Amino acid sequence: MTVYLTFPVAMFWISNPDDWFESCVIQHKRELWPPEKEGQHQELEEFKERIWKQQE
């Protein structure tokens, strides 16, 4: 039973290094979804207001 439980834990520990996750996955996520800029939210709100005024 000990070998049965030790094998999956050992394989997870060997094949899942944190540095790989940090360097590849987190970096790729930041490239796909960059953080929002300060004025970006304000520009969106102004655009919505212009559209609402045009529709009225």
N, CA, C and O atoms as a CHARMM CRD file, in Angstrom:
* protein
*
  224
    1    1 MET  N      0.82600  -1.19300   0.00000 PROA 1      0.00000
    2    1 MET  CA     0.00000   0.00000   0.00000 PROA 1      0.00000
    3    1 MET  C      0.87200   1.25900   0.00000 PROA 1      0.00000
    4    1 MET  O      0.52300   2.26400  -0.62000 PROA 1      0.00000
    5    2 THR  N      1.99500   1.19500   0.69300 PROA 2      0.00000
    6    2 THR  CA     2.90100   2.34600   0.75600 PROA 2      0.00000
    7    2 THR  C      3.47600   2.64700  -0.62000 PROA 2      0.00000
    8    2 THR  O      3.54500   3.81300  -1.00900 PROA 2      0.00000
    9    3 VAL  N      3.88400   1.64400  -1.35400 PROA 3      0.00000
   10    3 VAL  CA     4.40700   1.84300  -2.70000 PROA 3      0.00000
   11    3 VAL  C      3.31400   2.38200  -3.61800 PROA 3      0.00000
   12    3 VAL  O      3.57000   3.23500  -4.46800 PROA 3      0.00000
   13    4 TYR  N      2.10900   1.88200  -3.44000 PROA 4      0.00000
   14    4 TYR  CA     0.97500   2.32000  -4.24900 PROA 4      0.00000
   15    4 TYR  C      0.70900   3.81500  -4.05900 PROA 4      0.00000
   16    4 TYR  O      0.37100   4.49900  -5.02400 PROA 4      0.00000
   17    5 LEU  N      0.85300   4.32700  -2.85600 PROA 5      0.00000
   18    5 LEU  CA     0.62900   5.73800  -2.57800 PROA 5      0.00000
   19    5 LEU  C      1.86100   6.59900  -2.84000 PROA 5      0.00000
   20    5 LEU  O      1.72800   7.77600  -3.17500 PROA 5      0.00000
   21    6 THR  N      3.04100   6.03600  -2.69400 PROA 6      0.00000
   22    6 THR  CA     4.27000   6.80000  -2.86800 PROA 6      0.00000
   23    6 THR  C      4.54900   7.09800  -4.34100 PROA 6      0.00000
   24    6 THR  O      5.04600   8.17800  -4.66100 PROA 6      0.00000
   25    7 PHE  N      4.24500   6.18300  -5.22300 PROA 7      0.00000
   26    7 PHE  CA     4.56000   6.37200  -6.63800 PROA 7      0.00000
   27    7 PHE  C      3.90400   7.62600  -7.23300 PROA 7      0.00000
   28    7 PHE  O      4.62400   8.42100  -7.83800 PROA 7      0.00000
   29    8 PRO  N      2.59500   7.85700  -7.10400 PROA 8      0.00000
   30    8 PRO  CA     2.01900   9.06800  -7.69800 PROA 8      0.00000
   31    8 PRO  C      2.54500  10.35600  -7.06300 PROA 8      0.00000
   32    8 PRO  O      2.74000  11.35900  -7.75000 PROA 8      0.00000
   33    9 VAL  N      2.77200  10.32300  -5.76000 PROA 9      0.00000
   34    9 VAL  CA     3.29800  11.51300  -5.09300 PROA 9      0.00000
   35    9 VAL  C      4.70600  11.80200  -5.57900 PROA 9      0.00000
   36    9 VAL  O      5.03800  12.96000  -5.83300 PROA 9      0.00000
   37   10 ALA  N      5.52800  10.80100  -5.71300 PROA 10     0.00000
   38   10 ALA  CA     6.89800  10.98500  -6.19700 PROA 10     0.00000
   39   10 ALA  C      6.90600  11.48200  -7.64500 PROA 10     0.00000
   40   10 ALA  O      7.69600  12.36100  -7.99000 PROA 10     0.00000
   41   11 MET  N      6.05000  10.93700  -8.48000 PROA 11     0.00000
   42   11 MET  CA     6.00500  11.39000  -9.87600 PROA 11     0.00000
   43   11 MET  C      5.53800  12.84200  -9.96300 PROA 11     0.00000
   44   11 MET  O      6.05200  13.60500 -10.78100 PROA 11     0.00000
   45   12 PHE  N      4.59500  13.22200  -9.15300 PROA 12     0.00000
   46   12 PHE  CA     4.14400  14.60300  -9.13500 PROA 12     0.00000
   47   12 PHE  C      5.27300  15.52100  -8.67000 PROA 12     0.00000
   48   12 PHE  O      5.47900  16.59100  -9.24300 PROA 12     0.00000
   49   13 TRP  N      5.99800  15.11100  -7.64300 PROA 13     0.00000
   50   13 TRP  CA     7.08000  15.92500  -7.11000 PROA 13     0.00000
   51   13 TRP  C      8.21600  16.07200  -8.12600 PROA 13     0.00000
   52   13 TRP  O      8.81800  17.14200  -8.22000 PROA 13     0.00000
   53   14 ILE  N      8.51300  15.03600  -8.87300 PROA 14     0.00000
   54   14 ILE  CA     9.59900  15.07500  -9.86000 PROA 14     0.00000
   55   14 ILE  C      9.19800  15.85700 -11.10400 PROA 14     0.00000
   56   14 ILE  O      9.99500  16.63800 -11.62300 PROA 14     0.00000
   57   15 SER  N      7.98700  15.66100 -11.58400 PROA 15     0.00000
   58   15 SER  CA     7.59300  16.23100 -12.87700 PROA 15     0.00000
   59   15 SER  C      6.90400  17.59400 -12.78100 PROA 15     0.00000
   60   15 SER  O      6.46600  18.11500 -13.80700 PROA 15     0.00000
   61   16 ASN  N      6.79100  18.18100 -11.61100 PROA 16     0.00000
   62   16 ASN  CA     6.08200  19.44100 -11.47900 PROA 16     0.00000
   63   16 ASN  C      6.93400  20.49500 -10.75500 PROA 16     0.00000
   64   16 ASN  O      6.61200  20.88400  -9.63300 PROA 16     0.00000
   65   17 PRO  N      8.01000  20.95400 -11.39000 PROA 17     0.00000
   66   17 PRO  CA     8.83300  21.97100 -10.72700 PROA 17     0.00000
   67   17 PRO  C      8.16700  23.34900 -10.78000 PROA 17     0.00000
   68   17 PRO  O      7.54600  23.70900 -11.78000 PROA 17     0.00000
   69   18 ASP  N      8.30200  24.10000  -9.71100 PROA 18     0.00000
   70   18 ASP  CA     7.68600  25.42200  -9.62500 PROA 18     0.00000
   71   18 ASP  C      8.31600  26.42600 -10.58300 PROA 18     0.00000
   72   18 ASP  O      7.61500  27.28300 -11.12100 PROA 18     0.00000
   73   19 ASP  N      9.61000  26.33700 -10.80200 PROA 19     0.00000
   74   19 ASP  CA    10.27400  27.31000 -11.67400 PROA 19     0.00000
   75   19 ASP  C      9.75900  27.20900 -13.10900 PROA 19     0.00000
   76   19 ASP  O      9.65300  28.22800 -13.79200 PROA 19     0.00000
   77   20 TRP  N      9.43700  26.00700 -13.57800 PROA 20     0.00000
   78   20 TRP  CA     8.87000  25.86400 -14.91700 PROA 20     0.00000
   79   20 TRP  C      7.52300  26.55700 -15.00200 PROA 20     0.00000
   80   20 TRP  O      7.24200  27.26600 -15.96900 PROA 20     0.00000
   81   21 PHE  N      6.68900  26.35300 -13.99200 PROA 21     0.00000
   82   21 PHE  CA     5.36400  26.97200 -13.99000 PROA 21     0.00000
   83   21 PHE  C      5.49200  28.48600 -13.98300 PROA 21     0.00000
   84   21 PHE  O      4.79800  29.17600 -14.73100 PROA 21     0.00000
   85   22 GLU  N      6.36400  28.99700 -13.15200 PROA 22     0.00000
   86   22 GLU  CA     6.54100  30.44900 -13.04000 PROA 22     0.00000
   87   22 GLU  C      7.06800  31.03600 -14.34800 PROA 22     0.00000
   88   22 GLU  O      6.57000  32.06700 -14.80200 PROA 22     0.00000
   89   23 SER  N      8.04800  30.41100 -14.95000 PROA 23     0.00000
   90   23 SER  CA     8.68100  30.99200 -16.13800 PROA 23     0.00000
   91   23 SER  C      7.82300  30.85100 -17.39100 PROA 23     0.00000
   92   23 SER  O      7.81000  31.75400 -18.22700 PROA 23     0.00000
   93   24 CYS  N      7.12300  29.76300 -17.53600 PROA 24     0.00000
   94   24 CYS  CA     6.36600  29.53700 -18.77200 PROA 24     0.00000
   95   24 CYS  C      4.90800  29.95300 -18.67400 PROA 24     0.00000
   96   24 CYS  O      4.44700  30.77100 -19.47100 PROA 24     0.00000
   97   25 VAL  N      4.19200  29.42000 -17.73500 PROA 25     0.00000
   98   25 VAL  CA     2.75000  29.61800 -17.67300 PROA 25     0.00000
   99   25 VAL  C      2.39800  31.04700 -17.26300 PROA 25     0.00000
  100   25 VAL  O      1.57200  31.69100 -17.91000 PROA 25     0.00000
  101   26 ILE  N      3.01300  31.53900 -16.20500 PROA 26     0.00000
  102   26 ILE  CA     2.69800  32.88400 -15.72100 PROA 26     0.00000
  103   26 ILE  C      3.12100  33.92100 -16.75600 PROA 26     0.00000
  104   26 ILE  O      2.38400  34.87400 -17.00800 PROA 26     0.00000
  105   27 GLN  N      4.28900  33.75200 -17.35300 PROA 27     0.00000
  106   27 GLN  CA     4.76300  34.69900 -18.36800 PROA 27     0.00000
  107   27 GLN  C      3.84000  34.69200 -19.58200 PROA 27     0.00000
  108   27 GLN  O      3.53500  35.75500 -20.12300 PROA 27     0.00000
  109   28 HSD  N      3.39500  33.53700 -20.01600 PROA 28     0.00000
  110   28 HSD  CA     2.49300  33.42900 -21.16800 PROA 28     0.00000
  111   28 HSD  C      1.15600  34.10600 -20.86100 PROA 28     0.00000
  112   28 HSD  O      0.58200  34.77200 -21.72300 PROA 28     0.00000
  113   29 LYS  N      0.66300  33.93400 -19.63400 PROA 29     0.00000
  114   29 LYS  CA    -0.58300  34.58500 -19.23000 PROA 29     0.00000
  115   29 LYS  C     -0.44000  36.10900 -19.28000 PROA 29     0.00000
  116   29 LYS  O     -1.35200  36.80300 -19.72900 PROA 29     0.00000
  117   30 ARG  N      0.68000  36.61700 -18.82900 PROA 30     0.00000
  118   30 ARG  CA     0.89600  38.07000 -18.84900 PROA 30     0.00000
  119   30 ARG  C      0.98900  38.60200 -20.27500 PROA 30     0.00000
  120   30 ARG  O      0.58900  39.73700 -20.53200 PROA 30     0.00000
  121   31 GLU  N      1.50100  37.81500 -21.19400 PROA 31     0.00000
  122   31 GLU  CA     1.56700  38.24600 -22.59500 PROA 31     0.00000
  123   31 GLU  C      0.17600  38.26600 -23.22500 PROA 31     0.00000
  124   31 GLU  O     -0.13700  39.16700 -24.00300 PROA 31     0.00000
  125   32 LEU  N     -0.65600  37.28800 -22.89700 PROA 32     0.00000
  126   32 LEU  CA    -1.98900  37.22000 -23.47900 PROA 32     0.00000
  127   32 LEU  C     -2.92300  38.27900 -22.91100 PROA 32     0.00000
  128   32 LEU  O     -3.68000  38.89800 -23.65800 PROA 32     0.00000
  129   33 TRP  N     -2.87900  38.49300 -21.60900 PROA 33     0.00000
  130   33 TRP  CA    -3.76900  39.45200 -20.94700 PROA 33     0.00000
  131   33 TRP  C     -2.94100  40.44800 -20.15400 PROA 33     0.00000
  132   33 TRP  O     -2.74600  40.27100 -18.95200 PROA 33     0.00000
  133   34 PRO  N     -2.44700  41.49900 -20.81500 PROA 34     0.00000
  134   34 PRO  CA    -1.64600  42.48700 -20.08500 PROA 34     0.00000
  135   34 PRO  C     -2.51800  43.24700 -19.09100 PROA 34     0.00000
  136   34 PRO  O     -3.73100  43.33700 -19.27400 PROA 34     0.00000
  137   35 PRO  N     -1.91200  43.79000 -18.04700 PROA 35     0.00000
  138   35 PRO  CA    -2.70900  44.54800 -17.07900 PROA 35     0.00000
  139   35 PRO  C     -3.30500  45.80200 -17.71000 PROA 35     0.00000
  140   35 PRO  O     -2.74000  46.37300 -18.64300 PROA 35     0.00000
  141   36 GLU  N     -4.44300  46.21600 -17.19100 PROA 36     0.00000
  142   36 GLU  CA    -5.12100  47.37800 -17.75000 PROA 36     0.00000
  143   36 GLU  C     -4.33800  48.65100 -17.44400 PROA 36     0.00000
  144   36 GLU  O     -3.67400  48.76400 -16.41300 PROA 36     0.00000
  145   37 LYS  N     -4.43300  49.58700 -18.35400 PROA 37     0.00000
  146   37 LYS  CA    -3.79000  50.87900 -18.15100 PROA 37     0.00000
  147   37 LYS  C     -4.69700  51.75100 -17.29000 PROA 37     0.00000
  148   37 LYS  O     -5.88800  51.47400 -17.15300 PROA 37     0.00000
  149   38 GLU  N     -4.13200  52.79400 -16.71700 PROA 38     0.00000
  150   38 GLU  CA    -4.88100  53.66800 -15.81300 PROA 38     0.00000
  151   38 GLU  C     -6.07200  54.31400 -16.51600 PROA 38     0.00000
  152   38 GLU  O     -7.17900  54.27700 -15.97900 PROA 38     0.00000
  153   39 GLY  N     -5.88900  54.90100 -17.68700 PROA 39     0.00000
  154   39 GLY  CA    -6.94200  55.63500 -18.35600 PROA 39     0.00000
  155   39 GLY  C     -7.86100  54.79300 -19.21300 PROA 39     0.00000
  156   39 GLY  O     -8.83100  55.30900 -19.76900 PROA 39     0.00000
  157   40 GLN  N     -7.57900  53.52300 -19.33100 PROA 40     0.00000
  158   40 GLN  CA    -8.34900  52.66200 -20.21900 PROA 40     0.00000
  159   40 GLN  C     -9.80100  52.52900 -19.73700 PROA 40     0.00000
  160   40 GLN  O    -10.72300  52.54100 -20.55200 PROA 40     0.00000
  161   41 HSD  N    -10.00200  52.40700 -18.45600 PROA 41     0.00000
  162   41 HSD  CA   -11.35900  52.27800 -17.91900 PROA 41     0.00000
  163   41 HSD  C    -12.13500  53.57500 -18.12900 PROA 41     0.00000
  164   41 HSD  O    -13.31900  53.54000 -18.46700 PROA 41     0.00000
  165   42 GLN  N    -11.48500  54.70500 -17.93400 PROA 42     0.00000
  166   42 GLN  CA   -12.13900  56.00300 -18.11700 PROA 42     0.00000
  167   42 GLN  C    -12.53200  56.20500 -19.58300 PROA 42     0.00000
  168   42 GLN  O    -13.61700  56.71500 -19.86300 PROA 42     0.00000
  169   43 GLU  N    -11.66900  55.81500 -20.51400 PROA 43     0.00000
  170   43 GLU  CA   -11.96800  55.93600 -21.94400 PROA 43     0.00000
  171   43 GLU  C    -13.19400  55.09300 -22.30800 PROA 43     0.00000
  172   43 GLU  O    -14.02900  55.52100 -23.10400 PROA 43     0.00000
  173   44 LEU  N    -13.29700  53.92100 -21.73800 PROA 44     0.00000
  174   44 LEU  CA   -14.43200  53.05000 -22.01100 PROA 44     0.00000
  175   44 LEU  C    -15.72900  53.68200 -21.50300 PROA 44     0.00000
  176   44 LEU  O    -16.75100  53.63500 -22.18700 PROA 44     0.00000
  177   45 GLU  N    -15.69200  54.26400 -20.32500 PROA 45     0.00000
  178   45 GLU  CA   -16.87900  54.91400 -19.77600 PROA 45     0.00000
  179   45 GLU  C    -17.30000  56.10700 -20.64100 PROA 45     0.00000
  180   45 GLU  O    -18.49200  56.31200 -20.86800 PROA 45     0.00000
  181   46 GLU  N    -16.34100  56.88600 -21.12000 PROA 46     0.00000
  182   46 GLU  CA   -16.65200  58.02200 -21.99400 PROA 46     0.00000
  183   46 GLU  C    -17.26300  57.54700 -23.31000 PROA 46     0.00000
  184   46 GLU  O    -18.19300  58.16700 -23.82700 PROA 46     0.00000
  185   47 PHE  N    -16.74600  56.46100 -23.84500 PROA 47     0.00000
  186   47 PHE  CA   -17.27700  55.90000 -25.08000 PROA 47     0.00000
  187   47 PHE  C    -18.73700  55.45500 -24.88300 PROA 47     0.00000
  188   47 PHE  O    -19.58500  55.68900 -25.74400 PROA 47     0.00000
  189   48 LYS  N    -19.01500  54.81300 -23.74500 PROA 48     0.00000
  190   48 LYS  CA   -20.39000  54.39000 -23.45400 PROA 48     0.00000
  191   48 LYS  C    -21.32500  55.59500 -23.37600 PROA 48     0.00000
  192   48 LYS  O    -22.44500  55.55100 -23.88600 PROA 48     0.00000
  193   49 GLU  N    -20.86700  56.66000 -22.74100 PROA 49     0.00000
  194   49 GLU  CA   -21.69300  57.86300 -22.62900 PROA 49     0.00000
  195   49 GLU  C    -22.00400  58.45500 -23.99900 PROA 49     0.00000
  196   49 GLU  O    -23.13500  58.87300 -24.24900 PROA 49     0.00000
  197   50 ARG  N    -21.01100  58.49500 -24.89200 PROA 50     0.00000
  198   50 ARG  CA   -21.21300  59.02100 -26.23800 PROA 50     0.00000
  199   50 ARG  C    -22.23600  58.17900 -26.99100 PROA 50     0.00000
  200   50 ARG  O    -23.10100  58.72200 -27.67800 PROA 50     0.00000
  201   51 ILE  N    -22.14500  56.86300 -26.86800 PROA 51     0.00000
  202   51 ILE  CA   -23.09100  55.97400 -27.55100 PROA 51     0.00000
  203   51 ILE  C    -24.50300  56.19800 -27.01800 PROA 51     0.00000
  204   51 ILE  O    -25.45100  56.27300 -27.80100 PROA 51     0.00000
  205   52 TRP  N    -24.65800  56.30700 -25.69000 PROA 52     0.00000
  206   52 TRP  CA   -25.97400  56.53500 -25.11600 PROA 52     0.00000
  207   52 TRP  C    -26.56600  57.86200 -25.60100 PROA 52     0.00000
  208   52 TRP  O    -27.76100  57.94000 -25.88700 PROA 52     0.00000
  209   53 LYS  N    -25.74000  58.89400 -25.69300 PROA 53     0.00000
  210   53 LYS  CA   -26.23300  60.19900 -26.16800 PROA 53     0.00000
  211   53 LYS  C    -26.64000  60.12900 -27.62600 PROA 53     0.00000
  212   53 LYS  O    -27.62700  60.75300 -28.01600 PROA 53     0.00000
  213   54 GLN  N    -25.90600  59.38600 -28.44400 PROA 54     0.00000
  214   54 GLN  CA   -26.25100  59.25000 -29.85200 PROA 54     0.00000
  215   54 GLN  C    -27.56200  58.48000 -30.02500 PROA 54     0.00000
  216   54 GLN  O    -28.34400  58.79100 -30.92400 PROA 54     0.00000
  217   55 GLN  N    -27.80400  57.51000 -29.20000 PROA 55     0.00000
  218   55 GLN  CA   -29.02500  56.71700 -29.30400 PROA 55     0.00000
  219   55 GLN  C    -30.25100  57.50100 -28.86500 PROA 55     0.00000
  220   55 GLN  O    -31.35700  57.25500 -29.34700 PROA 55     0.00000
  221   56 GLU  N    -30.05700  58.43700 -27.95800 PROA 56     0.00000
  222   56 GLU  CA   -31.19300  59.24200 -27.50700 PROA 56     0.00000
  223   56 GLU  C    -31.53300  60.22200 -28.58500 PROA 56     0.00000
  224   56 GLU  O    -32.46300  61.01200 -28.43000 PROA 56     0.00000
